[in-house]
């Protein structure tokens, strides 16, 4: 398999560095998230299209998979324990589903910025604003390509440069109609301090 769709006409796009984008998926649509240059994280979150009170849940997904690092074959669940996205293919194999999206306040507290940038939290909220989803409703994202190491003895965590190389991708299938928002992450630790874009491709079920 590859990032290229098997049939039909794909919709493609590029998310500029330190920005976000939202899109809609129908059941059966495939979303491919691509790291075009390597070592770049994309925060992804999703909401049910018919009721945005239902959202992608880190806790539910990790609980049902019984592991922290989700990959090919795993399902990402909603807060109502319904399947939202199924990982069909993953060429990187290491992502994070525990840390919250970087934010203006995080840049101030952790990076010492006097006036923090919007970060992924702000960029996701801006992309989701047309759907009535505000900053306070942005949950823990599926941090695609993010490399978080956990010390087995102390539980301490360390954000390391992503393991993704140029062209690595994750291919996901929508299990319900939904609104998805993604970023090209703004946190330097998440991209080895080289801020790069994220590409995406949608293969519509109706075109296959």
C-alpha positions in Angstrom: 0.0 0.0 0.0 1.0 3.6 -0.4 -0.2 7.1 0.3 -1.5 7.2 -3.2 -5.3 6.5 -3.5 -6.3 3.2 -5.2 -8.9 5.0 -7.3 -10.9 8.1 -7.7 -9.6 11.6 -7.6 -8.0 12.7 -4.4 -8.2 16.1 -2.8 -4.8 17.4 -1.7 -3.6 20.3 0.4 -0.7 21.7 2.4 -0.9 23.2 5.9 1.7 26.0 6.2 4.1 25.9 9.1 2.6 27.0 12.5 -1.0 27.0 11.2 -4.1 24.8 11.1 -6.8 23.6 8.7 -10.2 22.0 9.1 -12.1 19.7 6.7 -15.1 17.4 6.7 -15.1 13.6 6.1 -17.9 11.3 5.3 -18.0 7.7 6.5 -15.5 5.7 4.6 -13.4 8.6 3.4 -9.7 8.1 3.8 -7.4 10.9 5.2 -3.7 10.6 4.6 -1.5 12.9 6.8 2.0 13.3 5.2 5.2 14.6 6.6 6.8 16.0 3.4 10.1 17.0 4.8 10.6 14.8 7.9 10.5 15.6 11.6 7.3 17.6 11.7 4.3 16.9 14.0 0.7 17.3 13.1 -1.9 17.7 15.9 -5.2 16.1 14.8 -8.5 16.3 16.5 -12.0 15.4 15.3 -15.7 16.0 16.2 -18.8 14.2 15.1 -20.3 16.3 12.3 -23.9 15.9 13.5 -23.1 16.6 17.2 -19.9 18.3 18.0 -20.3 17.4 21.7 -18.8 14.1 20.6 -15.1 14.3 20.1 -11.9 12.3 19.6 -10.9 10.9 23.0 -7.3 10.2 24.0 -8.4 8.3 27.1 -10.9 6.1 25.4 -8.6 5.3 22.5 -5.6 4.4 24.8 -7.9 2.4 27.1 -9.3 0.2 24.4 -6.0 -0.3 22.6 -4.3 -1.1 26.0 -1.2 0.8 24.9 0.1 4.3 24.6 1.5 4.3 21.1 -1.2 3.6 18.5 -0.4 2.4 15.0 -1.7 0.3 12.1 -4.9 -1.6 13.0 -5.8 0.6 16.0 -9.0 2.5 16.3 -9.4 6.1 17.6 -12.5 6.3 19.7 -14.8 9.2 20.7 -15.7 10.2 24.2 -18.9 8.2 23.7 -16.8 5.0 22.9 -17.7 5.0 19.2 -15.1 4.4 16.5 -14.1 7.6 14.8 -10.9 6.9 12.8 -9.2 3.6 12.0 -5.5 3.6 11.3 -5.1 1.7 8.0 -1.4 2.3 7.4 1.4 3.9 9.3 4.9 4.2 7.9 6.3 6.0 11.0 4.9 4.0 13.9 5.5 6.5 16.7 3.0 9.1 17.6 1.7 10.7 20.9 -1.8 10.8 22.3 -1.1 12.1 25.8 0.2 15.7 25.6 -2.2 18.6 25.0 -1.8 20.9 22.0 0.9 23.6 22.5 -0.7 26.9 23.4 -0.1 30.6 24.0 0.2 30.0 27.7 2.4 27.0 27.3 4.9 29.0 25.3 4.9 31.6 28.1 5.3 29.0 30.9 7.7 26.5 29.3 9.5 28.5 26.7 9.7 31.9 28.5 8.1 33.8 25.7 6.8 37.2 26.9 3.9 37.0 24.5 3.2 33.4 23.5 2.1 32.4 20.0 -1.3 30.8 19.4 0.2 27.3 19.1 -1.7 24.3 17.9 -4.5 25.0 20.4 -5.1 28.4 19.0 -4.7 27.2 15.4 -7.1 24.3 15.9 -9.6 26.7 17.5 -9.3 29.1 14.6 -9.8 26.4 12.1 -12.8 25.0 14.0 -14.5 28.4 14.7 -16.9 28.0 11.7 -18.3 25.0 13.5 -18.8 26.8 16.7 -16.0 25.0 18.5 -14.0 27.3 20.8 -10.5 27.0 22.4 -11.9 25.5 25.6 -13.3 22.6 23.6 -10.1 21.6 21.9 -9.2 18.2 23.5 -5.9 16.3 23.7 -5.0 15.7 20.0 -3.6 12.7 18.2 -0.2 14.1 17.8 0.9 12.5 14.6 4.7 11.9 14.3 5.3 13.3 17.8 8.0 11.4 19.7 7.5 11.4 23.5 9.8 9.2 25.5 8.7 7.9 28.9 11.2 6.8 31.5 10.0 3.4 32.8 11.2 4.0 36.3 10.4 7.6 37.1 7.6 8.2 34.6 9.3 11.4 33.4 8.6 12.4 29.9 10.8 14.0 27.2 9.7 15.4 23.9 12.3 14.3 21.3 12.6 15.0 17.5 10.1 13.0 15.5 11.2 9.7 14.0 9.3 10.5 10.8 11.3 10.9 7.6 10.4 12.8 4.4 7.3 11.2 2.9 6.2 9.2 5.9 2.4 9.1 6.3 -0.5 7.9 8.3 -3.7 6.7 6.5 -6.9 6.8 8.4 -10.5 5.9 7.5 -13.4 7.8 8.8 -15.9 5.6 10.7 -18.5 8.3 11.0 -19.2 11.7 9.4 -16.9 14.2 11.1 -15.1 17.5 11.2 -11.3 17.1 11.4 -8.8 19.8 12.3 -5.0 19.4 11.8 -2.0 21.6 12.3 1.7 21.9 11.3 2.9 22.0 14.9 4.3 25.3 16.3 6.4 23.8 19.2 10.1 23.7 18.5 10.7 20.5 20.5 8.1 18.7 18.3 9.9 19.5 15.0 13.6 19.7 16.0 13.2 23.5 15.8 12.7 23.5 12.1 9.2 24.6 11.4 7.8 22.8 8.3 4.5 22.1 6.6 2.2 19.1 6.7 0.5 17.7 3.6 -2.7 15.9 3.5 -4.8 13.9 0.9 -8.4 12.9 1.0 -9.7 9.9 -0.9 -13.4 10.2 -1.0 -15.4 7.0 -0.5 -17.9 8.2 -3.1 -15.2 8.4 -5.7 -13.9 4.9 -5.2 
